[in-house]
Amino acid sequence: MYKVKINKQVLKDIKHIDKKYKKKIIETIEEKIAKEPYKGKKLAGNLSPFYRWRVGDYRIIYSINDDIIEIEIIKVSHRQGAYK
């Protein structure tokens, strides 16, 4: 299981998300991404080093560092602004 590192800005962003989605996002990070990070979709173009996981209308953008067995959550955002 990978260690999850969450950016301070991501924590602030999660606070502003609806409770229903907030719970699902936290569960997804802890139960799915931390256990099987490569199941997420690999992004392309400028975002090619990152992966994303979809939770309803929200996207969790993260990077994987196999050297130290760590996942860094880069962004949690509504799908309209997730890739900007």
N, C-alpha and C positions, 0 to 999 in steps of 0.2 A: 504494500500500500504506500502511495506517495504522500509526502508531507505537503500540506496546502499552505501557501503564503498568499495573503490577501492584502492588496494595496490599500492605504488609508482612504484614498478617493473612492475606491470601490465600496468600502464600508459606508461612506456618506451617501453614495448613490443608492445603495440597498435600502437605506432608511426611508427614502422617498418613494419606494415601490409599494403598491397595494399589498396588504397583509396576505392575501391568498397566494399571490405570486412569490412574495418574499419567502414564505415557508417552503414552497416548492423549489426555489432557487437554492436555498441553504441545504435542503435535503439532497438535491442533485449534486452539489459540490462535494458534500461529505460522503454520500453513498455511491455515486456513479463515477464522477470525475476522478476522485482520489483512488478508486480501485482500478478503473479501466480508462485511463486518459486517452488512449489511442482510438477509442470508439467514437470520439468527437470528430467532427468534419474538419479536415485540413483546409485552411484558407489558401487563396491564390493571390498572385500579384504582390503588391507591397506588404500584404499581411501574411505572406507565405510561411514565416516561422511560427505562426499561431494556429490554434485550433478553436473551434466554437462548438457550443452545446446549446441546443434550443430548448427553452422552457416556455411554452405558450408563445406569447408575443415578445418575449425577452430573449436576449442572447448573452451567453457567458463566453467571453473571449479569454483564452489562457495560453500560456506557453509551458512546455515540458522540458525539464532539465534532468536527463537521465544520469548525469555524473553524480549529482547529489540527491537523487530520487526526490525531486521537488516539483510541484506545479505552482506557477504564479498566476493568480487571477488578475488579468490586466484590466478588464472592463465588464460591467454588467449594465446592459442598457436595453431600451426598447428597440425593436428591430429597425425602426426608421433611422436611428442615429448610431447604431452599433458599430458600423464600419467606417465612420468618419473620423 
